[in-house]
């Protein structure tokens, strides 16, 4: 499935927390064009961008991160997996 046809969960999460792309871009310290390209799936975020976005959008657990930013890997995850070893109760 191409990036264009995937559900755009990142866009939905951004607009749940920010009134527009410009305010999200300011929070990320990005220019509005970069934020727009990433939110509208015209550009894939780098690993550093994904980490920064997860922090800014309050995405704390590994399973949510993978589901949102790496959807092709999320199909490999199962519901009955052990707790996230990187989650220190944040």
N, C-alpha and C positions, 0 to 999 in steps of 0.2 A: 504494500500500500504506500503510495507516495505521501510525502509530507503535506501536500495540499489537501488530501482527502482525509487525513486524520482529524479527529476531534481536536479543536484548539482549546485545550484545557488551560494552557498558560494564559491565554487572552481572558478567559473567564475569571481566573484567579486574580489577574491584574485589575480587572474592572470591578471586582468585588471590594478591592482595597483602595483603589485610586480612581478619582473622577475622570481622568483622561490620560492619554499616553504621555503628554508633556509632564504631568506631575510624577508619573512613574519614572520617567527619564531623569528628572531632577533628583529623585530619591536614589537612583542608581548611579548618579554622576555620569550619565551618558548624554549624548546629544539626542534630540527627539527622533531624528532619522534612524539612528541605530536601534532605539527602542521600538520604533514602529516596524522596522524590518524583522526584528526578532519576534515581536508579539504577533505579527501577521504572517509568520512562518515563511518569510522571503529569505531569511538568513538563519542558519543554525547558530545557536549560541556556543561559544567556546566553553571548555570545562570551567574556566575561571568565571565566565559570565553566568553559567548555571549555578555555581556555588554562591555567587553574589546575589543572584535572583532568589535562590532558596532562602537565603538569610533575610533579604528584604521582604519577601512574601510569607515569611514565617512557616516555611516548609521544613519541619524538624526531623522527621523520621526517614530512614533510608528507603523504605518501601514506597512512600509517597513521592520521594525524589525520583526514584526509578520510574514509577508509573507516569509521572508528569514529564520528565526530561528525557527519559530513555524508554519510550513505550515498547519498542521492539524487544527489550529485555524483560519488561514487566510480565509478558506472557509466560516467562519461565518461572516466575515466582508463584509459590503456592500459598494458600491461606493458612495452612497448618505448619508454618515454619516457626522455628524458635524465635524468641525475642531478639530484637536488634542489639548486637553486642556493642554498637557505637552509641547507643542511647543511654546517656547517663542521667536520665530523669529530668532532662531540660524541659 
